[in-house]
Amino acid sequence: MKYILSALLLLASLTACQQDKEYKFPRTATEDTEKIMSDQYWSYWTPEVQARIDADIEKNRKADAQFAVGDIAPDTQVIVEQISSDFGFGASSFNWDQLGKKEYNDIYKNLFGTLFNRATVAFYWKEIELEQGHKRFFAEERDSEEWWNNCKEPHMQPHWRRPPTEPIIKWCEEHDVTVHGHPLVWGHMSIQSPDWLRDGVPAHELAALDTLDKFRVESKDGRNCATYKRLSGDEIAAIVPEYTKLLNKRVFGNLEEIMKQYDGRVDSWDVVNESYTEHKHNTLIPGSKLCKAHRYGLMPGDYVYRSFDLAEKLNNGNALLNINETQSDSKYKNADIYSDEIKTLLKRGAKIDMIGIQMHLMRKHRNAELVAQGKDIWSPQRAYYVLDKLAENNLPMCMSEITITSPNSDYRGEMIQSIVAVNLYRLWFSYPNMTAITWWNLVDDCGYKGEPTISGLFTRDMKPKLAYHALYNLIHKEWRTNETLTPDSEGNIVWRGFTGKYRITWTNSKGEKQEAIYELKR
């Protein structure tokens, strides 16, 4: 019932013409009659590749079903309607109540429970604890819809894209939406670490930290490189012992507080985010007090393993414990490093339940326009390379963060975004280890600073773009099974369909309408 009510609310929010209009999204060069994509692009996405994807979807996402309806009226047919999928189709929920108008916010919220069955909820330490000792789990005046509706410069607010967690999680619980928490531990100083992180550190240690930070930044240009690189994590810990104690206490204390608050209410956690370069540069040393993180600066020693170890101990609610990493460099060789990091952690006994894979087409050297031109950026060949490499760990995987830009706001730009999305979603959906796909920024001009402003499924005034229709067609039409079946002489019906929950309705011999819920699994 909740699912039906949510669907009706979303349909009411969108105009009839937007819902009813059908679009054709080509999957081969011959179907691309408008020549939106280049010949080089279609040389990757050949009919043979598409046939492989179709076959893998049939094999990996469907199962055979049988259900006994029993006593049934003569010449009566049975209606089989899929009402949910067991595959996770998600999005980030980072702009909850922040879009400036109630009508915009309503459309946004109702996507969770209709188009999407999975929500990534922001637990970034920097904003969830803007003031030390005060976690923003529950909504305050500064989080209200009215406050944001009257905010002149929402992008400039410290809690933009960082809503309180409780209203979103409560909504998800009421609408049967899976909750994914992101992230518990991340070394990124400007995005993850709170401004007060160094409060209480002695002045002489703060001065030493400032010098080390200066050397770390300058080392990218070769200046003072040796000064920074020659020091180990433990040598730095000896220089700043009080900071070392505070950093360890605060990082793991934050993880513990959040997991205890939402034990049993969050279905999965990104325990550690973007740490593969620490593995690459061998700075994750067991027993060390500090880790000299390659990209971000200082973190607790051996922080990746220790984070998973602590999360496992706190995980009474049996949430999935994920590791998360970007896979968007030009050569994709970081898949090898990431996979090796996971292997190393597993050998040490870390409990990793799922591998998260990011894919952001938003930089100058990897954007949707270049994809359309046929540059080898997340071509099927490279996508399979990444997935196959990570599948060596024999763990479930999810596409945890997806950004696919519209090169511009015209029809061609939106079509490029849609075609790229359709082909990649189909490939990911077909892959046997894959369990979920999460679109990152739902609305244009609502990304993190510096990100493309036209990477959403909706415009800033919540008008659905072509990519919205493309995903809706996949998730709720192409990848749903609905049948009208005639039972055999013993009252059994059989079908093959996408896994998930089904509503089965029929009329018995007394003329009474019957209904049952059936869950189809592989």
Residue pairs with C-beta under 8 A, 6 or more apart in sequence:
2 113
2 174
2 175
2 176
3 83
3 84
3 113
3 114
3 175
3 176
6 110
6 113
6 114
6 175
7 113
7 114
9 106
9 110
9 114
10 107
10 110
10 111
10 114
10 115
11 19
13 103
13 106
13 107
13 110
14 107
14 464
18 463
18 464
21 469
22 469
22 473
23 418
23 466
23 469
23 470
23 473
24 31
25 415
25 418
25 419
25 422
25 466
25 470
25 473
26 32
26 33
26 36
26 37
26 419
27 45
27 50
27 422
27 423
27 426
28 42
28 45
28 46
28 47
28 50
29 39
29 42
32 42
32 419
34 415
36 372
36 412
36 415
36 416
36 419
37 372
37 374
37 416
37 419
38 372
38 373
38 374
39 374
40 373
40 374
40 375
41 371
41 372
41 373
41 374
43 374
44 374
44 376
44 379
44 380
44 381
45 379
45 380
45 423
49 380
50 426
52 430
53 426
53 427
53 430
54 430
56 430
56 431
56 432
57 426
57 429
57 430
57 479
59 432
60 430
60 431
60 432
60 522
61 87
61 429
61 430
61 479
61 498
61 499
62 481
62 496
62 497
62 498
62 499
62 522
63 496
63 497
63 499
63 520
63 521
63 522
64 494
64 495
64 496
65 494
65 495
65 496
65 497
65 502
65 518
65 520
66 492
66 493
66 494
67 80
67 492
67 493
67 504
67 516
67 518
68 490
68 491
68 492
69 78
69 487
69 491
69 492
69 493
69 504
69 506
69 514
69 516
70 491
70 508
71 491
71 508
71 509
72 78
72 487
72 491
72 506
72 507
72 508
72 509
73 507
73 508
73 509
73 511
74 509
76 487
76 506
76 507
77 484
77 485
77 486
77 506
78 484
78 485
78 486
78 487
78 493
78 504
78 505
78 506
79 483
79 484
79 503
79 504
79 505
79 506
80 481
80 482
80 483
80 484
80 485
80 493
80 495
80 497
80 502
80 503
80 504
81 482
81 502
81 503
81 504
81 505
82 480
82 481
82 482
82 497
82 498
82 500
82 501
82 502
83 500
83 501
83 502
83 503
83 517
84 117
84 176
84 500
84 501
85 117
85 475
85 479
85 480
85 498
85 499
85 500
86 499
86 500
86 501
86 521
87 429
87 434
87 435
87 436
87 479
87 499
87 500
88 117
88 118
88 178
88 398
88 435
88 436
88 437
88 438
89 115
89 116
89 117
89 118
89 436
89 437
89 471
89 475
90 116
90 117
90 118
90 119
90 120
90 178
90 180
90 436
90 437
90 438
90 439
91 111
91 112
91 116
91 118
91 119
91 120
91 438
91 439
91 440
91 442
91 457
92 119
92 120
92 122
92 182
92 401
92 438
92 439
92 440
92 441
92 442
93 112
93 119
93 120
93 121
93 122
93 163
93 168
94 120
94 122
94 161
94 162
94 163
94 441
94 446
95 108
95 161
95 163
95 442
95 443
95 446
96 105
96 108
96 109
96 163
96 167
96 168
97 105
97 143
97 144
97 145
97 148
97 163
97 167
98 105
98 148
98 154
98 160
98 161
98 163
98 446
99 105
99 108
99 148
99 443
99 446
99 462
100 148
100 149
100 151
100 154
101 149
102 145
102 149
103 462
104 461
104 462
105 145
107 458
107 462
108 442
108 443
108 458
108 462
109 171
111 442
112 119
112 171
112 172
112 175
112 177
113 171
113 172
113 175
113 176
113 177
115 468
115 471
115 472
115 475
115 476
116 177
117 176
117 177
117 178
118 177
118 178
118 179
118 180
118 436
118 438
119 168
119 172
119 177
119 178
119 179
119 180
120 180
120 181
120 182
120 400
120 401
120 438
121 165
121 168
121 169
121 172
121 179
121 180
121 181
121 182
121 266
122 128
122 161
122 162
122 163
122 165
122 182
123 165
123 181
123 182
123 183
123 184
123 258
124 162
124 183
124 186
124 191
124 192
125 186
125 192
125 193
125 194
125 254
126 162
126 191
126 192
126 193
126 194
126 195
127 136
127 158
127 159
127 162
128 135
128 136
128 137
128 162
128 165
128 258
129 135
129 136
129 194
129 254
130 136
130 158
130 159
130 194
130 195
131 196
132 194
132 196
132 199
135 257
135 258
135 261
136 143
136 159
136 162
136 164
136 165
137 164
137 165
137 166
137 261
138 164
138 166
139 163
139 164
139 166
139 167
140 164
141 147
142 159
143 159
143 163
143 164
143 167
148 154
151 157
154 160
155 449
161 446
161 447
161 448
165 181
165 262
168 179
169 179
169 262
169 265
169 266
171 177
172 178
172 179
173 179
173 265
178 267
178 268
179 265
179 266
179 267
179 268
180 266
180 267
180 268
180 269
180 270
180 322
180 400
180 436
180 438
181 258
181 262
181 266
181 268
181 269
181 270
181 319
182 269
182 270
182 273
182 324
182 400
183 192
183 269
183 270
183 271
183 272
183 273
183 324
184 254
184 255
184 258
184 259
184 269
184 270
184 271
184 272
184 307
184 311
185 251
185 255
185 271
185 272
185 273
185 303
185 304
185 307
186 192
186 272
186 273
186 274
187 274
187 275
187 278
187 293
187 295
187 296
187 297
187 299
187 303
188 273
188 274
188 295
188 296
189 296
189 297
191 448
192 273
197 247
197 250
198 206
198 209
198 243
198 246
200 242
200 246
201 209
201 240
201 242
201 243
201 246
202 242
205 239
205 240
205 241
205 242
205 243
206 243
208 239
208 240
209 240
209 243
209 298
212 228
212 231
212 236
212 239
212 297
212 298
213 297
214 224
215 224
215 227
215 228
216 228
216 297
218 224
218 225
218 228
219 225
219 228
219 229
231 292
232 288
232 292
233 283
233 285
233 288
233 289
233 290
233 291
233 292
233 298
233 301
234 288
234 289
234 290
234 301
236 290
236 292
236 298
237 244
237 288
237 289
237 290
237 301
244 289
244 290
247 290
247 298
247 299
247 300
248 289
248 300
248 301
251 299
251 300
251 303
252 300
252 306
252 307
252 310
255 271
255 307
255 310
255 311
255 314
256 310
256 314
259 269
259 311
259 314
259 315
260 314
263 314
263 315
263 316
263 317
263 319
264 316
264 317
264 319
265 317
266 317
266 319
267 319
267 320
268 319
268 320
268 321
268 322
268 353
268 354
269 311
269 319
269 320
269 321
269 322
270 322
270 323
270 324
270 356
270 400
271 307
271 308
271 311
271 321
271 322
271 323
272 303
272 304
272 307
272 308
272 323
272 324
273 324
273 325
274 295
274 324
274 325
274 326
275 284
275 293
275 303
275 304
275 323
275 325
275 341
276 325
276 334
276 337
276 338
276 341
277 293
277 294
277 295
277 337
278 284
278 291
278 293
278 294
278 299
278 304
279 304
279 337
279 340
279 341
279 344
280 294
280 334
280 337
281 294
283 291
283 292
283 293
283 294
284 291
284 302
284 303
284 304
284 305
285 291
285 301
285 302
286 302
286 305
286 348
287 301
287 302
288 301
288 302
289 300
289 301
290 298
290 299
290 300
290 301
291 298
291 299
291 300
291 301
291 302
291 303
292 298
293 299
300 306
304 323
304 341
304 345
304 350
305 345
305 348
305 350
308 321
308 323
308 345
308 350
308 351
308 352
309 350
311 321
311 351
312 321
312 350
312 351
315 321
320 353
320 354
321 351
321 352
321 353
321 354
322 352
322 353
322 354
322 355
322 356
322 398
322 400
323 341
323 342
323 345
323 352
323 354
323 355
323 356
324 356
324 357
324 358
324 400
324 401
325 334
325 338
325 356
325 357
325 358
326 334
326 358
326 359
326 360
326 401
327 334
327 335
327 338
327 357
327 358
327 359
327 386
328 358
328 359
328 360
328 361
328 363
328 366
328 378
330 365
330 366
330 377
332 382
332 385
332 386
335 385
335 386
335 389
335 390
336 389
338 390
339 389
339 390
339 392
339 393
342 352
342 355
342 390
342 393
342 395
343 392
343 393
345 352
346 352
346 393
352 395
353 395
353 396
354 395
354 396
354 397
354 398
354 435
355 390
355 393
355 395
355 396
355 397
355 398
356 397
356 398
356 400
356 401
357 386
357 387
357 390
357 397
357 398
357 399
357 400
358 399
358 400
358 401
358 402
359 378
359 399
359 401
359 402
359 403
359 424
360 366
360 401
360 402
360 403
360 440
361 367
361 368
361 371
361 377
361 378
361 403
361 404
361 405
361 420
362 403
362 405
362 451
362 452
362 455
366 375
366 377
366 378
367 405
367 407
367 452
368 404
368 405
368 406
368 407
368 416
368 417
368 420
369 405
369 407
369 416
370 377
371 377
371 378
371 416
371 420
372 407
372 416
372 419
372 420
376 382
378 424
380 423
380 427
383 424
383 427
383 428
384 427
387 397
387 428
387 431
387 433
387 434
390 397
390 433
391 397
391 431
391 432
391 433
395 433
396 433
396 434
396 435
397 431
397 433
397 434
397 435
398 434
398 435
398 436
398 437
398 438
399 428
399 434
399 436
399 437
399 438
400 436
400 438
401 438
401 440
402 424
402 437
402 438
402 439
402 440
403 440
403 441
403 447
403 451
403 452
403 455
404 417
404 420
404 421
404 424
404 455
404 467
405 417
405 452
405 454
405 455
406 413
406 414
406 416
406 417
406 454
406 455
406 465
406 467
407 413
407 416
407 417
407 454
408 454
409 454
409 459
411 466
413 454
414 465
414 466
414 467
415 466
417 465
417 466
417 467
418 465
418 466
418 467
418 469
418 470
419 470
421 467
421 470
421 471
422 470
422 474
425 437
425 471
425 474
426 474
428 434
428 437
429 437
429 474
429 479
439 457
439 471
440 447
440 455
441 447
441 451
441 455
441 456
442 456
442 457
442 458
443 456
443 457
443 458
443 459
443 460
443 462
444 453
444 454
444 455
444 456
444 458
444 459
444 460
444 465
445 453
445 454
445 456
445 460
446 456
446 460
447 453
447 455
456 465
457 464
457 465
457 467
457 468
457 471
458 464
458 465
458 468
459 465
479 498
480 498
481 495
481 496
481 497
481 498
481 502
483 495
483 497
485 493
485 494
485 495
486 493
487 493
487 506
493 504
497 520
498 520
499 520
499 521
499 522
500 519
500 520
501 517
501 518
501 519
501 520
502 517
502 518
502 519
502 520
503 515
503 516
503 517
503 518
504 515
504 516
504 517
504 518
505 513
505 514
505 515
505 516
506 513
506 514
507 513
507 514
508 514
